Amino acid sequence: MNTLTEIIEDNYDEEFLKADGFDEAIIGVCHISRRLIYSHTLCIKVLVDEGMEVVDAIEHLSYNVINSYVGEKTPIWCMDYN
């Protein structure tokens, strides 16, 4: 079972806003705001696995994904240092 499935099962009464294509980069949910938390490192890995160069993946993620505000359920982006 992946992290997203576990979160949805444990929080069946919550609605979560997901970032398309990054399900495997979800590392948790904020217990206060009830927003999904994504690993920056794992998001980069997803993009690189899809064929992007690391520099391009970082730029794409920063500009097109992380800096997009889509309402109060906008996901949290964790700058992890793994």
C-alpha positions in Angstrom: 0.0 0.0 0.0 1.4 3.4 -0.9 1.4 6.5 1.3 -1.5 8.2 -0.5 -3.7 5.2 -0.2 -3.0 5.0 3.6 -3.7 8.7 4.0 -7.0 8.5 2.2 -8.0 5.4 4.2 -7.1 7.0 7.5 -8.8 10.3 6.6 -11.8 9.1 4.6 -13.8 12.2 5.6 -11.2 14.7 4.2 -10.7 16.1 0.7 -7.2 16.4 -0.4 -5.8 18.4 -3.3 -3.2 16.4 -5.2 -0.4 17.5 -7.6 -0.9 15.5 -10.8 1.8 12.9 -11.4 3.5 13.1 -8.0 1.6 10.6 -6.0 4.7 8.6 -5.2 6.3 11.8 -3.7 3.7 12.2 -1.0 5.3 11.7 2.4 2.4 12.7 4.7 -0.4 15.0 5.7 -0.3 18.0 7.9 -2.3 17.3 11.1 -3.4 20.9 11.4 -4.3 22.1 7.9 -5.1 18.6 6.5 -3.0 19.2 3.4 -0.8 16.7 1.7 2.9 17.0 2.1 5.2 16.3 -0.8 9.0 15.6 -0.7 10.9 18.0 -3.0 13.6 15.3 -3.5 11.0 12.7 -4.5 9.3 15.1 -6.9 12.6 15.8 -8.6 13.1 12.0 -8.8 9.7 11.6 -10.5 10.5 14.1 -13.1 14.0 12.7 -13.8 12.5 9.2 -14.1 10.2 10.6 -16.7 13.2 11.8 -18.7 14.0 15.3 -17.6 17.5 16.4 -16.7 17.9 17.3 -13.0 18.4 21.0 -13.6 15.3 21.1 -15.8 13.3 19.1 -13.3 14.2 21.5 -10.5 13.3 24.5 -12.6 10.0 23.0 -13.8 9.0 21.9 -10.2 9.9 25.3 -8.8 8.2 27.4 -11.4 5.2 25.3 -12.5 4.3 23.3 -9.5 5.6 24.6 -6.1 4.8 28.3 -6.7 1.3 27.6 -7.8 -1.4 28.5 -5.3 -4.6 26.7 -5.9 -6.6 27.5 -2.8 -6.6 26.6 0.9 -5.8 22.9 0.2 -2.7 23.7 -1.8 -0.2 21.0 -0.9 2.8 21.5 1.3 6.2 21.1 -0.3 8.9 19.8 2.1 12.5 20.8 1.3 13.9 17.5 2.6 17.6 16.9 2.7 17.9 13.2 1.9 
